[in-house]
Amino acid sequence: MFEILWPWVFVALPLPIIVRLFRAGENAADEGALRAPFASRWQVLKRGTGRLSNRPSAALWILWAIWLLLVLALSRPQWVGDPIELPSSGRDLMLAIDLSGSMQIEDMQVGARLVSRIEAVKAIASDFTSQRVGDRVGLILFGTRAYVQAPLTFDTATVTRFIREAQLGFAGEDTAIGDALGLAIKRLRERPAESRVLILLTDGQDTASTVDPMEATALAAESGIKVYTIGISRRIGARAGGSGEVDEALLNAIAEATGGEYFRARNPAELQSIYGVVDQLEPIEQNTSTFRPKRALGYLPLSAALALALASILWRSRPNFGSIAGAR
């Protein structure tokens, strides 16, 4: 269906006529007597060629066409497609991704080569979000501090792009798991849905939080938020301060207290195992929303106006071979 967003723009169509009338009135008022020799010859030229007649010339019609096309482009025409039903699972899913300095360690096995932890996480997480049809997805990035990079949204393409563009050191070199949990709870608790999920990916221990991770976990459990934790490292310690890098005991406790699950990701293949678990969550029935795709068409009349103006200029500037032949 063709639609014009700004139809009121068409009130500008008679503007050239109004300007011409005002200019004609000014010229008539300022007109003085002028004695021209050979007046009879000018009259014959006028009757013979019609160049000085009041009839609209081809150039004038071209100018009118250009003006009409410009006004049409300014009115913002667009094509509105048929309604498309959008599935809505009612699930609110937040990703919290660790961007601390240790995520640059290259110990993730991909084929015959090792890649950095953040590279593996970005590849898997971006693929994960791109497949979340019907889910609201949000993104939290954390290191020394936690930030909401993307609020809960159906626009998974933007969330996926934010994941791919995430840079190490953006949030500091340390790890604030408790702060990331608290920020996610604040965002998820504001949603009316009953299915709220947080997926927390980290390769370290809590070293910089202002909020105790277990206190945040208790609040998540009270709010009905399931937390799925992922420890990313080939070496995983059993407790905070242990010889390993990831506090596996803490991540297990967070997941168990909220009804989620803990995943040990020693390689990208294990990291992908989170897919099946999240897909098994029972979605909540909601009213299906509709979406009508829209495509802007303003570039079409604008392109036509430019092409017409260019053709007119080339036509007027062409060599007048007839005049040259006559002069010879």
C-alpha positions as a Markdown table, in Angstrom:
| # | Residue | x | y | z |
|---|---|---|---|---|
| 1 | Met | 0.0 | 0.0 | 0.0 |
| 2 | Phe | 1.3 | 3.4 | -1.0 |
| 3 | Glu | 1.4 | 6.0 | 1.8 |
| 4 | Ile | 2.5 | 9.6 | 2.2 |
| 5 | Leu | 3.6 | 10.6 | 5.7 |
| 6 | Trp | 3.6 | 14.4 | 5.1 |
| 7 | Pro | 0.7 | 15.2 | 2.7 |
| 8 | Trp | 0.6 | 18.8 | 4.0 |
| 9 | Val | 3.8 | 19.5 | 2.0 |
| 10 | Phe | 1.7 | 19.6 | -1.2 |
| 11 | Val | 0.4 | 23.1 | -0.1 |
| 12 | Ala | 3.8 | 24.3 | -1.5 |
| 13 | Leu | 2.9 | 23.3 | -5.1 |
| 14 | Pro | 1.5 | 26.7 | -6.2 |
| 15 | Leu | 4.5 | 28.5 | -4.6 |
| 16 | Pro | 6.3 | 29.2 | -8.0 |
| 17 | Ile | 3.1 | 30.7 | -9.4 |
| 18 | Ile | 2.7 | 33.0 | -6.3 |
| 19 | Val | 6.3 | 34.1 | -6.6 |
| 20 | Arg | 5.9 | 34.8 | -10.4 |
| 21 | Leu | 2.8 | 36.8 | -9.8 |
| 22 | Phe | 4.5 | 39.0 | -7.2 |
| 23 | Arg | 7.5 | 39.5 | -9.4 |
| 24 | Ala | 5.3 | 40.4 | -12.4 |
| 25 | Gly | 3.6 | 43.0 | -10.2 |
| 26 | Glu | 6.9 | 44.5 | -9.1 |
| 27 | Asn | 8.1 | 44.7 | -12.7 |
| 28 | Ala | 4.9 | 46.4 | -13.9 |
| 29 | Ala | 5.2 | 49.0 | -11.2 |
| 30 | Asp | 8.8 | 49.8 | -12.0 |
| 31 | Glu | 8.3 | 49.8 | -15.8 |
| 32 | Gly | 9.2 | 53.0 | -17.6 |
| 33 | Ala | 8.8 | 54.2 | -21.1 |
| 34 | Leu | 11.3 | 52.7 | -23.5 |
| 35 | Arg | 11.7 | 53.8 | -27.2 |
| 36 | Ala | 13.0 | 50.9 | -29.2 |
| 37 | Pro | 14.0 | 51.3 | -32.9 |
| 38 | Phe | 12.8 | 48.7 | -35.4 |
| 39 | Ala | 9.7 | 47.9 | -33.2 |
| 40 | Ser | 7.9 | 46.5 | -36.2 |
| 41 | Arg | 10.6 | 43.9 | -36.7 |
| 42 | Trp | 10.3 | 42.8 | -33.1 |
| 43 | Gln | 6.5 | 42.4 | -33.6 |
| 44 | Val | 7.1 | 40.2 | -36.7 |
| 45 | Leu | 9.6 | 38.1 | -34.7 |
| 46 | Lys | 7.1 | 37.6 | -32.0 |
| 47 | Arg | 4.4 | 36.4 | -34.4 |
| 48 | Gly | 6.7 | 34.3 | -36.4 |
| 49 | Thr | 8.7 | 32.4 | -33.8 |
| 50 | Gly | 6.5 | 32.5 | -30.8 |
| 51 | Arg | 9.6 | 32.9 | -28.6 |
| 52 | Leu | 8.1 | 36.0 | -26.9 |
| 53 | Ser | 4.6 | 34.7 | -26.6 |
| 54 | Asn | 2.8 | 34.0 | -23.4 |
| 55 | Arg | 2.4 | 30.3 | -24.1 |
| 56 | Pro | 4.3 | 28.0 | -21.7 |
| 57 | Ser | 7.5 | 26.8 | -23.3 |
| 58 | Ala | 8.9 | 23.2 | -23.0 |
| 59 | Ala | 11.5 | 24.5 | -20.5 |
| 60 | Leu | 8.8 | 25.8 | -18.3 |
| 61 | Trp | 7.0 | 22.5 | -18.3 |
| 62 | Ile | 10.3 | 20.8 | -17.4 |
| 63 | Leu | 10.8 | 23.1 | -14.4 |
| 64 | Trp | 7.2 | 22.4 | -13.3 |
| 65 | Ala | 7.9 | 18.7 | -13.5 |
| 66 | Ile | 11.1 | 19.0 | -11.4 |
| 67 | Trp | 9.3 | 21.1 | -8.8 |
| 68 | Leu | 6.5 | 18.5 | -8.6 |
| 69 | Leu | 8.9 | 15.7 | -8.1 |
| 70 | Leu | 10.8 | 17.6 | -5.4 |
| 71 | Val | 7.6 | 18.3 | -3.5 |
| 72 | Leu | 6.7 | 14.6 | -3.8 |
| 73 | Ala | 10.0 | 13.5 | -2.5 |
| 74 | Leu | 9.7 | 15.9 | 0.4 |
| 75 | Ser | 6.3 | 14.4 | 1.3 |
| 76 | Arg | 8.1 | 11.2 | 2.4 |
| 77 | Pro | 6.2 | 8.6 | 0.3 |
| 78 | Gln | 6.6 | 5.0 | 1.4 |
| 79 | Trp | 5.4 | 1.5 | 0.6 |
| 80 | Val | 3.7 | -0.3 | 3.5 |
| 81 | Gly | 3.7 | -4.0 | 3.2 |
| 82 | Asp | 1.1 | -6.5 | 4.5 |
| 83 | Pro | 0.9 | -7.1 | 8.2 |
| 84 | Ile | 3.3 | -9.8 | 9.6 |
| 85 | Glu | 2.7 | -11.5 | 12.8 |
| 86 | Leu | 5.6 | -11.5 | 15.3 |
| 87 | Pro | 5.9 | -14.4 | 17.6 |
| 88 | Ser | 6.3 | -13.4 | 21.2 |
| 89 | Ser | 7.5 | -16.0 | 23.7 |
| 90 | Gly | 7.2 | -13.7 | 26.7 |
| 91 | Arg | 10.8 | -14.5 | 27.7 |
| 92 | Asp | 13.1 | -11.7 | 28.9 |
| 93 | Leu | 16.7 | -12.8 | 28.5 |
| 94 | Met | 19.7 | -10.7 | 29.6 |
| 95 | Leu | 23.3 | -11.6 | 28.7 |
| 96 | Ala | 26.1 | -10.4 | 31.1 |
| 97 | Ile | 29.5 | -10.8 | 29.4 |
| 98 | Asp | 32.8 | -10.4 | 31.2 |
| 99 | Leu | 35.2 | -8.0 | 29.5 |
| 100 | Ser | 38.0 | -8.1 | 32.1 |
| 101 | Gly | 41.6 | -8.2 | 31.1 |
| 102 | Ser | 41.9 | -12.0 | 31.5 |
| 103 | Met | 39.5 | -12.6 | 28.6 |
| 104 | Gln | 42.3 | -11.9 | 26.2 |
| 105 | Ile | 44.0 | -15.2 | 27.1 |
| 106 | Glu | 44.2 | -17.5 | 24.1 |
| 107 | Asp | 43.2 | -21.0 | 25.4 |
| 108 | Met | 40.0 | -21.7 | 23.5 |
| 109 | Gln | 40.6 | -24.6 | 21.1 |
| 110 | Val | 39.0 | -24.0 | 17.7 |
| 111 | Gly | 40.1 | -26.7 | 15.3 |
| 112 | Ala | 43.9 | -26.7 | 15.2 |
| 113 | Arg | 44.3 | -23.2 | 16.6 |
| 114 | Leu | 43.8 | -21.4 | 19.9 |
| 115 | Val | 41.7 | -18.2 | 20.1 |
| 116 | Ser | 41.2 | -15.8 | 22.9 |
| 117 | Arg | 38.3 | -16.3 | 25.3 |
| 118 | Ile | 36.6 | -13.1 | 24.3 |
| 119 | Glu | 36.8 | -14.1 | 20.6 |
| 120 | Ala | 35.1 | -17.4 | 21.3 |
| 121 | Val | 32.5 | -15.7 | 23.6 |
| 122 | Lys | 31.6 | -13.1 | 21.0 |
| 123 | Ala | 31.2 | -15.6 | 18.2 |
| 124 | Ile | 29.0 | -18.0 | 20.2 |
| 125 | Ala | 27.0 | -15.2 | 22.0 |
| 126 | Ser | 26.3 | -13.3 | 18.9 |
| 127 | Asp | 25.1 | -16.4 | 17.2 |
| 128 | Phe | 22.9 | -17.2 | 20.2 |
| 129 | Thr | 21.2 | -13.8 | 20.3 |
| 130 | Ser | 20.6 | -13.8 | 16.5 |
| 131 | Gln | 18.5 | -16.9 | 17.0 |
| 132 | Arg | 16.3 | -15.5 | 19.8 |
| 133 | Val | 13.0 | -15.2 | 17.8 |
| 134 | Gly | 10.2 | -13.9 | 20.1 |
| 135 | Asp | 12.5 | -13.1 | 23.1 |
| 136 | Arg | 13.4 | -9.7 | 24.5 |
| 137 | Val | 17.2 | -9.7 | 24.7 |
| 138 | Gly | 19.4 | -7.3 | 26.6 |
| 139 | Leu | 23.2 | -7.0 | 27.1 |
| 140 | Ile | 25.3 | -6.1 | 30.1 |
| 141 | Leu | 29.1 | -5.7 | 29.8 |
| 142 | Phe | 31.1 | -5.8 | 33.0 |
| 143 | Gly | 34.7 | -5.7 | 34.3 |
| 144 | Thr | 35.6 | -3.5 | 37.2 |
| 145 | Arg | 32.2 | -1.9 | 36.6 |
| 146 | Ala | 28.9 | -3.1 | 35.0 |
| 147 | Tyr | 27.1 | -1.3 | 32.2 |
| 148 | Val | 23.9 | -1.8 | 30.3 |
| 149 | Gln | 25.0 | -1.9 | 26.7 |
| 150 | Ala | 21.5 | -2.7 | 25.3 |
| 151 | Pro | 18.2 | -2.7 | 27.2 |
| 152 | Leu | 15.7 | -5.5 | 26.8 |
| 153 | Thr | 14.5 | -5.4 | 23.2 |
| 154 | Phe | 13.1 | -7.5 | 20.3 |
| 155 | Asp | 15.8 | -5.9 | 18.1 |
| 156 | Thr | 18.2 | -8.8 | 18.4 |
| 157 | Ala | 20.2 | -7.6 | 15.3 |
| 158 | Thr | 21.4 | -4.6 | 17.3 |
| 159 | Val | 22.2 | -6.6 | 20.4 |
| 160 | Thr | 24.2 | -9.0 | 18.2 |
| 161 | Arg | 26.1 | -6.1 | 16.7 |
| 162 | Phe | 26.9 | -4.7 | 20.1 |
| 163 | Ile | 28.3 | -8.1 | 21.2 |
| 164 | Arg | 30.6 | -8.3 | 18.1 |
| 165 | Glu | 31.8 | -4.7 | 18.7 |
| 166 | Ala | 32.6 | -5.2 | 22.4 |
| 167 | Gln | 36.2 | -4.3 | 23.3 |
| 168 | Leu | 38.3 | -5.6 | 26.2 |
| 169 | Gly | 39.1 | -3.0 | 28.9 |
| 170 | Phe | 35.9 | -1.1 | 28.2 |
| 171 | Ala | 34.6 | -1.7 | 31.7 |
| 172 | Gly | 38.0 | -2.1 | 33.5 |
| 173 | Glu | 40.5 | -4.9 | 34.1 |
| 174 | Asp | 38.9 | -6.5 | 37.2 |
| 175 | Thr | 35.7 | -8.6 | 37.6 |
| 176 | Ala | 32.5 | -7.5 | 39.3 |
| 177 | Ile | 30.2 | -10.4 | 39.2 |
| 178 | Gly | 28.0 | -9.1 | 42.0 |
| 179 | Asp | 27.5 | -5.7 | 40.3 |
| 180 | Ala | 26.6 | -7.4 | 37.0 |
| 181 | Leu | 24.0 | -9.5 | 38.8 |
| 182 | Gly | 22.5 | -6.5 | 40.6 |
| 183 | Leu | 22.2 | -4.5 | 37.4 |
| 184 | Ala | 20.6 | -7.4 | 35.5 |
| 185 | Ile | 18.1 | -7.9 | 38.4 |
| 186 | Lys | 17.2 | -4.3 | 38.3 |
| 187 | Arg | 16.5 | -4.5 | 34.5 |
| 188 | Leu | 14.7 | -7.8 | 34.6 |
| 189 | Arg | 12.6 | -7.1 | 37.7 |
| 190 | Glu | 11.0 | -4.1 | 35.9 |
| 191 | Arg | 9.5 | -6.4 | 33.3 |
| 192 | Pro | 6.0 | -7.8 | 33.8 |
| 193 | Ala | 6.8 | -11.1 | 32.3 |
| 194 | Glu | 7.1 | -14.2 | 34.5 |
| 195 | Ser | 9.9 | -15.8 | 32.5 |
| 196 | Arg | 13.1 | -13.9 | 33.3 |
| 197 | Val | 16.5 | -15.3 | 32.4 |
| 198 | Leu | 20.1 | -14.1 | 33.0 |
| 199 | Ile | 23.0 | -15.8 | 31.3 |
| 200 | Leu | 26.3 | -14.7 | 33.0 |
| 201 | Leu | 29.6 | -15.5 | 31.2 |
| 202 | Thr | 32.9 | -14.9 | 33.1 |
| 203 | Asp | 36.4 | -16.3 | 33.3 |
| 204 | Gly | 37.3 | -15.0 | 36.7 |
| 205 | Gln | 36.5 | -14.5 | 40.4 |
| 206 | Asp | 34.6 | -11.6 | 41.9 |
| 207 | Thr | 37.3 | -9.1 | 42.8 |
| 208 | Ala | 35.6 | -5.6 | 42.4 |
| 209 | Ser | 31.9 | -5.8 | 43.3 |
| 210 | Thr | 30.3 | -3.3 | 45.6 |
| 211 | Val | 27.4 | -5.8 | 45.9 |
| 212 | Asp | 27.9 | -9.2 | 47.4 |
| 213 | Pro | 27.3 | -11.8 | 44.7 |
| 214 | Met | 25.3 | -14.1 | 47.1 |
| 215 | Glu | 23.1 | -11.2 | 48.3 |
| 216 | Ala | 22.4 | -10.4 | 44.7 |
| 217 | Thr | 21.6 | -14.0 | 44.1 |
| 218 | Ala | 19.1 | -14.1 | 46.9 |
| 219 | Leu | 17.4 | -11.0 | 45.4 |
| 220 | Ala | 17.3 | -12.7 | 42.0 |
| 221 | Ala | 15.7 | -15.8 | 43.5 |
| 222 | Glu | 13.0 | -13.6 | 45.2 |
| 223 | Ser | 12.3 | -11.9 | 41.8 |
| 224 | Gly | 11.9 | -15.2 | 40.0 |
| 225 | Ile | 15.0 | -14.7 | 37.8 |
| 226 | Lys | 16.8 | -17.8 | 36.6 |
| 227 | Val | 20.5 | -17.3 | 36.4 |
| 228 | Tyr | 22.6 | -19.6 | 34.1 |
| 229 | Thr | 26.3 | -19.2 | 34.7 |
| 230 | Ile | 29.2 | -20.1 | 32.4 |
| 231 | Gly | 32.7 | -20.4 | 33.6 |
| 232 | Ile | 35.1 | -19.8 | 30.6 |
| 233 | Ser | 38.5 | -21.3 | 31.0 |
| 234 | Arg | 40.5 | -24.5 | 30.5 |
| 235 | Arg | 41.6 | -24.2 | 34.2 |
| 236 | Ile | 38.8 | -23.9 | 36.7 |
| 237 | Gly | 39.3 | -23.6 | 40.5 |
| 238 | Ala | 37.1 | -25.1 | 43.1 |
| 239 | Arg | 36.8 | -22.0 | 45.3 |
| 240 | Ala | 37.5 | -18.3 | 45.4 |
| 241 | Gly | 41.2 | -17.7 | 45.9 |
| 242 | Gly | 42.0 | -21.2 | 44.7 |
| 243 | Ser | 44.7 | -22.1 | 42.2 |
| 244 | Gly | 42.3 | -21.9 | 39.3 |
| 245 | Glu | 41.0 | -18.8 | 37.5 |
| 246 | Val | 37.2 | -19.3 | 37.7 |
| 247 | Asp | 35.4 | -19.4 | 41.0 |
| 248 | Glu | 33.4 | -22.5 | 40.1 |
| 249 | Ala | 31.8 | -22.9 | 43.6 |
| 250 | Leu | 30.4 | -19.3 | 43.4 |
| 251 | Leu | 29.0 | -19.8 | 39.9 |
| 252 | Asn | 27.4 | -23.1 | 40.9 |
| 253 | Ala | 25.8 | -21.5 | 44.0 |
| 254 | Ile | 24.4 | -18.7 | 42.0 |
| 255 | Ala | 22.8 | -21.1 | 39.4 |
| 256 | Glu | 21.4 | -23.5 | 42.0 |
| 257 | Ala | 19.9 | -20.8 | 44.2 |
| 258 | Thr | 17.9 | -19.3 | 41.3 |
| 259 | Gly | 16.8 | -22.5 | 39.5 |
| 260 | Gly | 19.3 | -22.1 | 36.7 |
| 261 | Glu | 22.3 | -24.3 | 35.8 |
| 262 | Tyr | 26.1 | -23.9 | 35.7 |
| 263 | Phe | 28.1 | -24.7 | 32.6 |
| 264 | Arg | 31.8 | -25.3 | 32.4 |
| 265 | Ala | 33.1 | -24.1 | 29.0 |
| 266 | Arg | 36.6 | -25.3 | 28.2 |
| 267 | Asn | 36.0 | -24.8 | 24.5 |
| 268 | Pro | 33.5 | -23.2 | 22.1 |
| 269 | Ala | 31.7 | -26.5 | 21.7 |
| 270 | Glu | 30.8 | -26.7 | 25.4 |
| 271 | Leu | 29.9 | -23.0 | 25.3 |
| 272 | Gln | 27.2 | -23.8 | 22.8 |
| 273 | Ser | 25.5 | -26.2 | 25.2 |
| 274 | Ile | 23.6 | -23.3 | 26.7 |
| 275 | Tyr | 21.4 | -23.2 | 23.6 |
| 276 | Gly | 19.5 | -26.4 | 24.4 |
| 277 | Val | 18.8 | -25.5 | 28.0 |
| 278 | Val | 17.4 | -22.0 | 27.2 |
| 279 | Asp | 15.3 | -23.3 | 24.3 |
| 280 | Gln | 13.7 | -25.8 | 26.7 |
| 281 | Leu | 12.3 | -23.0 | 28.9 |
| 282 | Glu | 8.5 | -22.9 | 28.8 |
| 283 | Pro | 7.5 | -19.7 | 27.0 |
| 284 | Ile | 4.5 | -17.7 | 28.2 |
| 285 | Glu | 1.5 | -17.2 | 26.0 |
| 286 | Gln | 1.1 | -13.6 | 25.0 |
| 287 | Asn | -1.0 | -11.8 | 22.3 |
| 288 | Thr | 0.8 | -11.9 | 19.0 |
| 289 | Ser | 1.9 | -8.5 | 17.8 |
| 290 | Thr | 1.8 | -7.5 | 14.2 |
| 291 | Phe | 4.4 | -5.6 | 12.2 |
| 292 | Arg | 4.0 | -3.9 | 8.8 |
| 293 | Pro | 7.3 | -3.5 | 6.9 |
| 294 | Lys | 7.8 | -0.1 | 5.5 |
| 295 | Arg | 10.1 | 1.0 | 2.6 |
| 296 | Ala | 10.9 | 4.7 | 2.0 |
| 297 | Leu | 10.3 | 5.7 | -1.6 |
| 298 | Gly | 11.5 | 9.4 | -1.5 |
| 299 | Tyr | 14.6 | 8.6 | -3.4 |
| 300 | Leu | 12.6 | 7.7 | -6.5 |
| 301 | Pro | 11.1 | 11.1 | -7.2 |
| 302 | Leu | 14.3 | 12.8 | -6.0 |
| 303 | Ser | 16.3 | 10.8 | -8.5 |
| 304 | Ala | 13.9 | 11.5 | -11.3 |
| 305 | Ala | 14.1 | 15.3 | -10.5 |
| 306 | Leu | 17.9 | 15.2 | -10.6 |
| 307 | Ala | 17.9 | 13.2 | -13.9 |
| 308 | Leu | 15.4 | 15.6 | -15.5 |
| 309 | Ala | 17.4 | 18.7 | -14.4 |
| 310 | Leu | 20.6 | 17.2 | -15.7 |
| 311 | Ala | 19.0 | 16.3 | -19.0 |
| 312 | Ser | 17.6 | 19.8 | -19.3 |
| 313 | Ile | 21.0 | 21.4 | -18.7 |
| 314 | Leu | 22.6 | 19.1 | -21.3 |
| 315 | Trp | 19.9 | 19.9 | -23.8 |
| 316 | Arg | 20.2 | 23.7 | -23.3 |
| 317 | Ser | 24.0 | 23.6 | -23.5 |
| 318 | Arg | 24.2 | 21.5 | -26.7 |
| 319 | Pro | 25.8 | 23.2 | -29.8 |
| 320 | Asn | 23.3 | 25.0 | -32.0 |
| 321 | Phe | 24.3 | 23.5 | -35.3 |
| 322 | Gly | 21.4 | 25.2 | -37.1 |
| 323 | Ser | 22.6 | 28.6 | -36.1 |
| 324 | Ile | 26.2 | 27.8 | -37.0 |
| 325 | Ala | 25.1 | 26.6 | -40.5 |
| 326 | Gly | 23.0 | 29.7 | -41.0 |
| 327 | Ala | 25.9 | 32.0 | -40.0 |
| 328 | Arg | 28.0 | 30.4 | -42.7 |
